[in-house]
């Protein structure tokens, strides 16, 4: 009981919704979600991390009324400091800043977060937070059922009219500033009426009881002038490319028009796991089931489990061409996931699903034109293209954690031009920067440079080290799949 008391969190507060409830206290009323009706908008893909950071800073610098940020990770590195200073500058201009951060990787130091909260125009809330009365590891063990479920949503929304949404967190490795490794990701710059339901989705989380004001976690934070440490931190971001917003305004970039449905899980997915609907998973699988000709799935982690595998097998059985692009063992940052992935890959490859595994060192094609190329690049994009017509893009991976444990959000965009452009990019990557994996006559997987005749074959899991192979095998044996 004493140890459990150490993991207590001050959830009670003046929020409009109350989706969190302790066991035995009954279920709250259902929380409405944003209207998913299709809305018109324009959409510009952001594939380069450094360009995305430049666009973040440009949008924040141009904000007039409100900035809303929700993210799974916000680091205290060069990119995190640049974004923090930009938010402070906006707050100085009178812009209202709301920052919602999942608490599991609250790598931005507590005192720095406290410094930001000291500004009268900045509010910060930690989502589903760990206790500050005990080490995080103790909280994870004693309060595992709650803290194992996280808010994985990511978005920047400016003045309710422009947004960036996708798979990137706030950190050097996501914004092309890490000197050793990049996470090659994909975001969308969204403008128009399609932004409104995303703003409503942010409000849904911001007003939930799981979103705890930071001052309640750290009562001594927020003293006047404490944000000087943030403003005075070294500003060592190097030159950045032209922001996409300025290229659009000058006519040097062309956004794609379309109609988009915004689908979001509600916070009840974390607090009421047995009762809450799984809106994103349902929309994801429903969209796949409606495919008529082809499906292209791009995901860094592919663990579809039995239901997802059966759906993809059914698509192949009725003539739909299914292709999956994911990381190879040598390129993934979560080696332990590969053991579970390989079982589903082999099962589905036997049914006709095409698999491409991005090769290590494929950064030149994943991030063409990056200002700071590196030797190691992890493919981190999350994308589905259906019949070269519909695009699903947002925060979820195709794995149990995204589908069942974490909250996520996606746009389902009806835009054939956008779908064709993205499909062309990813087919180019598949053909030139990935291994095609199929089953040979022996029934064992083989890794081939290209699909078709005259291919060179390689040893299993080419370029992967001995330790990575061992961990992958271990991951396939341990009963951890539901947490991946």
Order of alpha helices (4+ residues) and beta strands (2+ residues): alpha-beta-alpha-beta-alpha-beta-alpha-beta-alpha-alpha-beta-beta-beta-beta-alpha-beta-alpha-alpha-alpha-beta-alpha-alpha-beta-alpha-beta-alpha-beta-alpha-beta-beta-beta-beta-alpha-beta-beta-beta-alpha
